[in-house]
């Protein structure tokens, strides 16, 4: 069950199965979670996306600590939490796509987004989750600006 949650229901394991490497697993997990978060937000509203983000963030910290593997490539619950966070209140598809893209870019290129690299240095599961939370905040802000302009 822990591995299933850490891989966000197997999405973090797909790339390894196809290519033999975990490179890109975070993006696959974020896209899977982003699709779910967008559907939840469009169907039942942003408070449920917020609730999902909170649950994923809390579970992610616990699960990653329990596994004790650090931020292994197939562990994508942190990216799933980030995808939910950056889509809180986003209902327009173009804004959702931009929010997800900004989140992933801020997470991948940590040095370009202030605070992301520093958050990653926190100990244990909190640090594994924190850099994605900070990166997702960038996506959330930009996504809402796009949604306002749209």
C-alpha positions in Angstrom: 0.0 0.0 0.0 2.9 2.4 0.8 4.5 1.8 -2.6 1.1 2.3 -4.3 0.6 5.7 -2.6 4.2 6.8 -3.1 3.9 6.1 -6.8 0.5 7.9 -7.0 -1.3 4.7 -7.9 1.5 3.4 -10.2 1.9 6.5 -12.3 5.5 6.9 -11.1 6.3 3.4 -12.3 5.2 3.8 -15.9 8.3 5.5 -17.4 10.6 2.9 -15.9 8.5 0.1 -17.4 8.6 1.8 -20.9 12.2 3.1 -20.9 14.0 1.4 -18.1 14.7 4.7 -16.3 12.8 6.9 -13.8 13.7 10.1 -15.6 10.4 11.9 -16.3 8.4 10.0 -13.7 7.6 13.2 -11.8 6.0 14.8 -14.9 4.0 11.7 -15.5 2.8 11.7 -11.9 2.0 15.4 -12.1 0.0 15.0 -15.3 -2.0 12.1 -13.9 -2.7 14.0 -10.7 -3.3 17.2 -12.6 -6.0 15.5 -14.7 -7.7 14.2 -11.6 -7.4 17.6 -9.8 -8.8 19.5 -12.8 -11.7 17.0 -13.0 -12.4 17.3 -9.3 -12.3 21.1 -9.4 -14.6 21.3 -12.4 -17.0 18.7 -11.1 -17.3 19.5 -7.3 -15.4 22.6 -6.7 -12.0 24.0 -5.5 -12.5 23.1 -1.8 -12.2 19.4 -2.8 -9.0 20.1 -4.7 -7.7 21.9 -1.6 -8.7 18.9 0.5 -7.0 16.5 -1.9 -3.8 18.7 -1.8 -3.8 18.6 2.0 -4.3 14.9 2.1 -1.6 14.2 -0.5 0.9 16.5 1.2 0.4 14.9 4.6 0.4 11.4 3.3 3.4 12.1 1.1 5.5 13.2 4.1 4.5 10.1 6.0 4.9 7.7 3.1 8.3 9.0 2.1 9.6 8.8 5.7 8.3 5.3 6.0 10.0 4.1 2.8 13.3 5.7 3.7 14.4 6.0 0.1 14.7 9.7 -0.2 13.2 11.3 -3.3 13.6 8.3 -5.5 12.5 8.9 -9.1 9.4 6.7 -9.0 8.1 8.3 -5.8 5.8 10.9 -7.3 3.3 11.6 -4.5 5.1 14.9 -4.0 4.5 15.9 -7.6 0.8 14.7 -7.2 0.4 17.0 -4.2 2.0 19.9 -6.2 -0.4 19.3 -9.1 -3.4 19.5 -6.8 -2.0 22.7 -5.1 -1.3 24.5 -8.4 -4.8 23.8 -9.6 -6.7 25.1 -6.6 -9.4 27.3 -8.0 -8.4 26.8 -11.6 -11.4 26.0 -13.8 -10.2 27.1 -17.3 -8.2 24.5 -19.2 -5.6 26.9 -20.6 -4.9 28.3 -17.1 -4.7 24.7 -15.8 -2.1 23.8 -18.4 0.0 26.9 -17.7 -0.2 26.3 -14.0 1.0 22.7 -14.3 3.8 23.7 -16.7 5.0 26.5 -14.4 4.9 24.1 -11.4 6.9 21.4 -13.2 9.5 24.0 -14.5 9.9 25.5 -11.0 10.3 22.0 -9.6 12.8 20.8 -12.3 14.8 24.0 -12.4 14.9 24.7 -8.7 17.5 27.4 -8.8 15.4 29.6 -11.0 12.5 29.8 -8.5 13.4 31.4 -5.2 12.7 29.2 -2.2 12.3 25.8 -4.0 15.9 24.6 -3.5 15.8 25.9 0.1 12.6 24.0 0.8 14.2 20.8 -0.5 16.9 21.0 2.3 14.3 20.4 5.0 14.8 17.0 6.7 13.1 13.8 5.7 9.6 13.6 4.1 8.9 17.2 4.9 11.8 18.3 2.6 10.7 15.9 -0.1 7.3 17.4 -0.1 8.2 21.1 0.6 10.1 21.8 -2.7 7.0 20.7 -4.6 4.7 22.8 -2.5 6.8 25.9 -3.1 7.1 25.1 -6.8 3.3 24.6 -6.9 2.7 28.0 -5.4 4.4 29.5 -8.4 2.1 27.5 -10.7 -0.9 28.5 -8.7 -0.2 32.3 -8.9 0.6 32.2 -12.7 -2.4 29.9 -13.3 -4.7 32.4 -11.6 -3.3 35.3 -13.6 -3.9 33.4 -16.8 -7.4 32.5 -15.7 -8.1 36.2 -14.9 -6.8 37.2 -18.3 -8.7 34.4 -20.0 
